[in-house]
Amino acid sequence: MADSPNKQGSLTIVGTGITLSGQMTLITESVLKNADIVLSVVTQSAFINLKNINSNTISLRDLYDVNTSRLVTYQKMKQRIVDEVESGKRVVAAFYGHPGVFVDPSHDAINELRNKGFSVRMLPGISAEDCLVADLGLDPARFGCQSYEATQFLFRRYSIDPHMLQIIWQIGCIAEFNHPENKTEHPGLAVLMDELLKYYPADHKVIVYEAATIPLVAPRIDEIPLNELGHIVPNTISTLVVPGLGLPEYDTETMAKFGLTPDTFKQELSADNG
């Protein structure tokens, strides 16, 4: 949502998509060109492309530190964005994927600057979930969908509906709160597997997914039985997709309130699809 400006300086948060080439919207490219400064958190190749669009593009990735909490890093990113806006500049902050998904600095900067009377807005980008739906041919609306960050999923008392599609993000950094270097052991996956085995049979097929970040390169799509999950080697961008067990039984009492039975409902659906 854009705001009416009370002060000089403005902020537009944009998403560059998962692969910058071809996934950036025309309006995003336009605001990048016209910005006084672009602050970016994107891959190195995407940063080069942003530099070509606006030469005054600065990377905030240098704020990452393997020994620093992610929350501290995000706070520093947010503050840099706020400081540039408060100096009177038209600021664009560009984030990988969708700028509102797993991006704390974008939301924090928008909230702080809006409360201070600055003009702020967010423009969408193609997210990993958008790519997931396309690459795997899954429709999250067909059976319903539940989506969680892996650590939150394990540390909170969520209730899974196994009939729904489950999307569990960031399985490569379960219970990690800084920026760890590349690892070959991921004990959190065994814990995640044990939790999911409460709801699904051991041979239930699950998918380890990673969206393609480079054009013409295939995404990672590894289908495995659930009971092999603890043996895979994920990356920080790996996502676990757990297909549902199919639709639950009809709620005949609720259907009766609409004058329907399972059979008449099926007939209506057939007529709609005919």
SEKOLKOL-390649 format. One line per 2 residues: number of its first residue (from 1); their letters; for each residue x, z, y of C-alpha. Coordinates in nm, 4 decimals, always signed. Last residue first. Example, Ala and Ser with C-alpha at 12.3 -4.5 7.8 and 13.67 -1.06 7.14 Angstrom:
<rs>
2	SA	+1.3670 +0.7140 -0.1060 | +1.2300 +0.7800 -0.4500
</rs>
This chain:
<rs>
274	GN	-1.8489 -1.8502 -2.9687 | -1.6456 -1.5536 -2.8567
272	DA	-1.9323 -1.3936 -2.6653 | -2.1765 -1.4725 -2.9487
270	SL	-1.9398 -1.3196 -3.2037 | -1.9071 -1.0062 -2.9920
268	EQ	-2.2849 -0.9747 -2.9696 | -2.3157 -1.0185 -3.3465
266	KF	-2.0517 -0.7511 -3.4037 | -2.2506 -0.5148 -3.1811
264	TD	-2.5682 -0.5943 -3.3767 | -2.3925 -0.5006 -3.7009
262	PT	-2.2317 -0.1827 -3.5667 | -2.5698 -0.0735 -3.4299
260	LG	-2.6860 -0.1113 -3.0726 | -2.9665 +0.0177 -2.8543
258	FK	-2.7256 +0.1304 -2.5837 | -2.7746 +0.4989 -2.6617
256	AM	-2.7484 +0.4012 -3.0295 | -2.3895 +0.2912 -2.9722
254	TE	-2.3021 +0.6439 -2.8618 | -2.4420 +0.7935 -3.1805
252	TD	-2.2856 +0.5188 -3.3953 | -1.9306 +0.5963 -3.2869
250	YE	-1.7701 +0.3141 -3.4841 | -1.4773 +0.3931 -3.7109
248	PL	-1.1255 +0.3550 -3.5746 | -0.9636 +0.0153 -3.5062
246	GL	-0.6359 -0.0721 -3.6706 | -0.3349 +0.1334 -3.7756
244	GP	-0.1600 +0.0767 -3.4473 | +0.1674 -0.1014 -3.3879
242	VV	+0.4628 +0.1243 -3.3008 | +0.6939 -0.0268 -3.0414
240	LT	+1.0207 +0.1532 -2.9735 | +1.2062 +0.0555 -2.6585
238	SI	+1.5785 -0.0025 -2.6183 | +1.7157 -0.0147 -2.2619
236	TN	+1.9806 +0.2533 -2.3167 | +2.0923 +0.0753 -2.6321
234	PV	+1.9822 +0.1587 -2.9844 | +2.1884 +0.1985 -3.3030
232	IH	+1.9515 +0.2208 -3.6006 | +1.9723 +0.4790 -3.8790
230	GL	+1.7068 +0.7294 -3.7684 | +1.4425 +0.4574 -3.7548
228	EN	+1.4706 +0.3780 -4.1249 | +1.1616 +0.5812 -4.2229
226	LP	+0.9509 +0.3786 -3.9782 | +1.0104 +0.0588 -4.1708
224	IE	+1.1996 -0.1966 -3.9607 | +1.1243 -0.4858 -3.7251
222	DI	+1.4141 -0.5640 -3.4921 | +1.3180 -0.7738 -3.1882
220	RP	+1.6048 -0.8016 -2.9417 | +1.5213 -1.0642 -2.6817
218	AV	+1.6633 -1.4169 -2.7127 | +1.9044 -1.5491 -2.4499
216	LP	+1.7827 -1.8567 -2.2577 | +1.7812 -1.6640 -1.9276
214	IT	+1.9776 -1.3363 -1.9294 | +1.8136 -0.9918 -1.9397
212	AA	+1.6192 -1.0532 -2.2607 | +1.3778 -0.7667 -2.3217
210	EY	+1.4863 -0.5084 -2.5771 | +1.2629 -0.4081 -2.8669
208	VI	+1.2941 -0.1880 -3.1740 | +0.9797 -0.2641 -3.3713
206	VK	+0.7864 -0.0467 -3.6167 | +0.6540 -0.1303 -3.9629
204	HD	+0.4787 +0.1543 -4.1462 | +0.6757 +0.2202 -4.4661
202	AP	+0.6916 +0.5976 -4.4143 | +0.3177 +0.6224 -4.3507
200	YY	+0.2090 +0.7050 -3.9945 | +0.0884 +1.0122 -3.8032
198	KL	+0.3162 +1.3003 -3.9012 | +0.5866 +1.0413 -3.9688
196	LE	+0.5986 +0.9873 -3.5924 | +0.7435 +1.3335 -3.5347
194	DM	+1.0041 +1.2923 -3.8069 | +1.1109 +0.9581 -3.6619
192	LV	+1.1503 +1.1055 -3.3136 | +1.3701 +1.3835 -3.4495
190	AL	+1.5783 +1.1292 -3.6409 | +1.6052 +0.9195 -3.3251
188	GP	+1.7298 +1.2165 -3.1237 | +2.0422 +1.2267 -3.3385
186	HE	+2.1730 +0.9103 -3.1698 | +2.5267 +0.8378 -3.2826
184	TK	+2.7273 +0.5316 -3.1760 | +2.7497 +0.6151 -2.8087
182	NE	+2.8230 +0.4167 -2.4932 | +2.8971 +0.6452 -2.1982
180	PH	+2.6497 +0.9071 -2.0894 | +2.4750 +0.8941 -1.7507
178	NF	+2.3223 +1.2398 -1.7062 | +2.0109 +1.4012 -1.8516
176	EA	+2.0261 +1.3123 -2.2199 | +1.7452 +1.4458 -2.4393
174	IC	+1.6746 +1.1012 -2.5872 | +1.8991 +0.8324 -2.4396
172	GI	+1.8620 +0.5300 -2.6683 | +1.4887 +0.5786 -2.7192
170	QW	+1.4321 +0.4845 -2.3556 | +1.0618 +0.3978 -2.3820
168	II	+0.8022 +0.4699 -2.6478 | +0.5195 +0.2161 -2.6653
166	QL	+0.2394 +0.3108 -2.9065 | -0.0406 +0.0658 -2.9928
164	MH	-0.3590 +0.2544 -3.0697 | -0.5108 +0.3518 -3.4042
162	PD	-0.2434 +0.6202 -3.4368 | -0.4004 +0.8199 -3.1505
160	IS	-0.1079 +1.0398 -3.0586 | -0.1604 +1.3778 -2.8965
158	YR	+0.1116 +1.4820 -2.6552 | +0.2475 +1.8345 -2.6679
156	RF	+0.5515 +1.7788 -2.4484 | +0.9231 +1.7780 -2.5385
154	LF	+0.9124 +1.4875 -2.7848 | +0.7101 +1.2486 -2.5697
152	QT	+0.8945 +1.3552 -2.2563 | +1.2224 +1.2618 -2.4237
150	AE	+1.0913 +0.9233 -2.5406 | +0.9202 +0.8107 -2.2180
148	YS	+0.5589 +0.7495 -2.3100 | +0.2982 +0.4733 -2.3434
146	QC	-0.0340 +0.4772 -2.5256 | -0.2237 +0.1521 -2.5808
144	GF	-0.5746 +0.0466 -2.6689 | -0.6849 -0.1582 -2.9691
142	RA	-0.7183 -0.4971 -2.7995 | -0.6135 -0.3971 -2.4485
140	PD	-0.2445 -0.3657 -2.5296 | -0.2421 -0.7315 -2.6462
138	LG	+0.0686 -0.7967 -2.8541 | +0.2407 -1.1326 -2.8890
136	LD	+0.5798 -0.9675 -2.9315 | +0.7640 -1.1633 -2.6618
134	AV	+0.4741 -1.1814 -2.4144 | +0.3630 -0.8188 -2.4382
132	LC	+0.7242 -0.7003 -2.4356 | +0.8099 -0.9131 -2.1313
130	DE	+0.5296 -0.7514 -1.9311 | +0.6416 -0.4107 -2.0589
128	AS	+0.9976 -0.4785 -1.9450 | +0.8604 -0.5350 -1.5968
126	IG	+0.7998 -0.8434 -1.3839 | +0.8105 -0.7334 -1.0215
124	PL	+0.5577 -0.5810 -0.7866 | +0.5890 -0.5471 -0.4085
122	MR	+0.5962 -0.1989 -0.2580 | +0.5126 -0.1086 +0.1010
120	VS	+0.6339 +0.1102 +0.3860 | +0.5881 +0.1239 +0.7645
118	FG	+0.7252 +0.4508 +0.8979 | +0.5185 +0.7491 +1.0099
116	KN	+0.7267 +1.0370 +0.8730 | +0.4839 +1.0974 +0.5855
114	RL	+0.5173 +0.7304 +0.4926 | +0.8956 +0.7675 +0.4945
112	EN	+0.8950 +1.0591 +0.2530 | +0.6394 +0.9086 +0.0137
110	IA	+0.8045 +0.5656 +0.0093 | +1.1505 +0.7109 -0.0485
108	DH	+1.0310 +0.9308 -0.3365 | +0.8420 +0.6447 -0.5029
106	SP	+1.1394 +0.4087 -0.4877 | +1.3953 +0.6744 -0.5797
104	DV	+1.2035 +0.7707 -0.8972 | +1.2215 +0.4263 -1.0576
102	FV	+1.0950 +0.4361 -1.4165 | +0.8257 +0.1784 -1.3266
100	GP	+0.7457 +0.1317 -0.9575 | +1.0205 -0.1161 -0.8757
98	HG	+0.9237 -0.3503 -1.1627 | +1.2287 -0.5006 -1.3312
96	YF	+1.5619 -0.4205 -1.1650 | +1.5281 -0.2628 -0.8217
94	AA	+1.5573 -0.4037 -0.4716 | +1.5326 -0.1814 -0.1644
92	VV	+1.4531 -0.3886 +0.1436 | +1.5221 -0.2298 +0.4794
90	RK	+1.4122 -0.3504 +0.8212 | +1.6442 -0.1323 +1.0219
88	GS	+1.5745 +0.1407 +1.2776 | +1.8323 +0.4043 +1.1789
86	EV	+1.5487 +0.5912 +1.0071 | +1.5169 +0.3028 +0.7626
84	ED	+1.8862 +0.3199 +0.6723 | +1.8741 +0.6979 +0.6275
82	VI	+1.5666 +0.6790 +0.4033 | +1.7309 +0.4298 +0.1681
80	RQ	+2.0505 +0.6329 +0.1467 | +1.8452 +0.9475 +0.0837
78	KM	+1.6540 +0.7898 -0.2034 | +1.9721 +0.6748 -0.3706
76	KQ	+2.1302 +1.0199 -0.3345 | +1.8184 +1.1838 -0.4840
74	YT	+1.8274 +0.9393 -0.7740 | +2.1883 +1.0320 -0.8487
72	VL	+2.1063 +1.4039 -0.8422 | +1.8136 +1.3492 -1.0798
70	RS	+2.0347 +1.1437 -1.3104 | +2.2609 +1.4450 -1.3481
68	TN	+2.6261 +1.3736 -1.2758 | +2.9167 +1.3595 -1.5199
66	VD	+2.8721 +0.9926 -1.6144 | +2.8471 +0.9035 -1.2450
64	YL	+2.6007 +0.6591 -1.0873 | +2.6255 +0.6369 -0.7091
62	DR	+2.8250 +0.3152 -0.7411 | +2.5010 +0.1535 -0.8558
60	LS	+2.3762 +0.1607 -0.4972 | +2.4792 -0.1996 -0.4382
58	IT	+2.4784 -0.3375 -0.0835 | +2.3256 -0.6670 +0.0253
56	NS	+2.4085 -0.7913 +0.3760 | +2.4719 -1.1477 +0.2572
54	NI	+2.1018 -1.2003 +0.1891 | +1.9925 -1.4625 -0.0645
52	NK	+2.3400 -1.5284 -0.2023 | +2.4069 -1.1563 -0.2136
50	LN	+2.0864 -1.1132 -0.4157 | +2.2194 -1.3636 -0.6687
48	IF	+2.5475 -1.1731 -0.6948 | +2.3552 -0.8487 -0.7439
46	AS	+2.1551 -1.0090 -1.0258 | +2.4802 -1.0870 -1.2076
44	QT	+2.6008 -0.7297 -1.1569 | +2.2760 -0.5779 -1.2813
42	VV	+2.0340 -0.4242 -1.0329 | +2.0031 -0.1200 -0.8079
40	SL	+2.0031 -0.2798 -0.4655 | +2.0004 -0.1873 -0.0986
38	VI	+1.9212 -0.4916 +0.1146 | +1.9902 -0.4764 +0.4890
36	DA	+1.8400 -0.6360 +0.7989 | +1.5790 -0.7976 +0.5763
34	NK	+1.4510 -1.1506 +0.6371 | +1.5967 -1.3185 +0.3283
32	LV	+1.4898 -1.0323 +0.1013 | +1.1374 -1.0434 +0.2447
30	SE	+1.1094 -1.4133 +0.1544 | +1.2522 -1.3745 -0.1965
28	TI	+0.9963 -1.1027 -0.2675 | +0.7143 -1.3245 -0.1372
26	LT	+0.8266 -1.6082 -0.3637 | +0.8259 -1.3861 -0.6717
24	MQ	+1.1433 -1.3156 -0.8669 | +1.1183 -1.3922 -1.2382
22	GS	+1.2783 -1.7374 -1.2449 | +1.6397 -1.6222 -1.2353
20	LT	+1.6380 -1.2467 -1.1895 | +1.5894 -1.1778 -1.5581
18	IG	+1.4068 -0.8465 -1.5917 | +1.2233 -0.8894 -1.2652
16	TG	+1.3667 -0.8503 -0.9158 | +1.1285 -0.5757 -0.8099
14	VI	+1.0749 -0.5010 -0.4431 | +1.0487 -0.1952 -0.2179
12	TL	+0.9831 -0.2811 +0.1465 | +1.0880 -0.0248 +0.4033
10	SG	+1.0527 -0.0268 +0.7785 | +1.2437 +0.0704 +1.0909
8	QK	+1.0979 +0.1344 +1.4304 | +0.8278 +0.3974 +1.4398
6	NP	+0.4493 +0.4294 +1.4181 | +0.4124 +0.1494 +1.1655
4	SD	+0.0725 +0.0754 +1.0131 | +0.1101 +0.1331 +0.6387
2	AM	+0.1397 -0.0992 +0.3406 | +0.0000 +0.0000 +0.0000
</rs>
